[in-house]
């Protein structure tokens, strides 16, 4: 087998990049060790695709992705469950602090997002309670980003992969790439090798777009260290309610908390609380005190949740975090035809459309897009190819 472009990883980035390359009449294979959307790009229900609260360096990408998400379902001919419901980031602190948690610092954050043409408003307590009537009186305001939305991550990822297939890309599930072969003269990748010992010849480029697999692969193959680590997030789902008494994405300026309602009238409570990964069973195990703390944060903001039973806690996949909270998107040092994208730190899904388009352009024309410059490896060091 021989392909112009070999894409490793069947999440949203692998699917999108494969689609973009296939549309440019490239001969593409997408290789996934499990199945498309089986990892961090899958999971329960509709989840956020937001610009609110992002690192400033990713705001231009979030803005570009807004319009793309709104039209993606129609372009795919698939129901991806996209809805623009807006996000409220609640604020409880009135006294200015060093960190971005007070109502005063919120003014600067609103200003910053507006500089990137992200529609953003600072709401008073009265304005917030008109929008969300079940709030604790601790909340004194909120940053409102009305264009933020939700999408069914599993449906969208599979829809994009199917679009790539229709454009001619081969989708190869249940196949893991374990090593690469390099040209002795140029050091470019000439072949990738699967666990079964099969080889895929590379006529163009390899894109490694995985979460937990990428760092170990680069360490083993190229002696390149990435400043990332794996993390198992937990998702708490309440019992089914008559109706979810809030309608927006929920975030918080200082609490480790994110919430949203589900289609079957449950409350999904997240925010970054960890579970424990069982490497033998390849699944996560909830940590009881972390679950309790996550729920306590939710109850502090929405007191009605104190009387709501928890139905289940999901911890079925790992994500990869980078040391500065931004993804790593770059060529592998010393290997011109090998690109890596990883370290999404739990919020890479929203910017996937714009990042993937730019990465596909980079692969084809060999010119690094300016908007991807903040995510390159040299931000960690200008002197060495090994980082931390």
Secondary structure, DSSP 8 states (H G I E B T S, - for coil): -EEEEEEE--SHHHHHHHHHHHHTT--EEEE-SS-TT-STT--SSEEEE--TT--GGGHHHHHHHHHHHHHHHHHHTS----B---EEEEE-B-S--SSTTBHHHHHHHHHHHHHTT---EEEEHHHHHHH-TT--TT--EEEEETT-EEEEHHHHHHHHHHHHHHTT-EEE-S--EEEEEE-TTT--EEEEEETTS-EEEEEEEEEE--SSSHHHHHHHHH----SEEEE-B-EEEE---SS-S--SEEEESSSS-EEEE-TTS-EEEESS-B-EEETTTTEEE--HHHHHHHHHHHHHH-GGGGG--EEEEE----EEEETTSS-EEEEETTEEEEEEEE--TT--GGGHHHHHHHHHHHHHH----GGGGGGSGGGT-SS-SS--
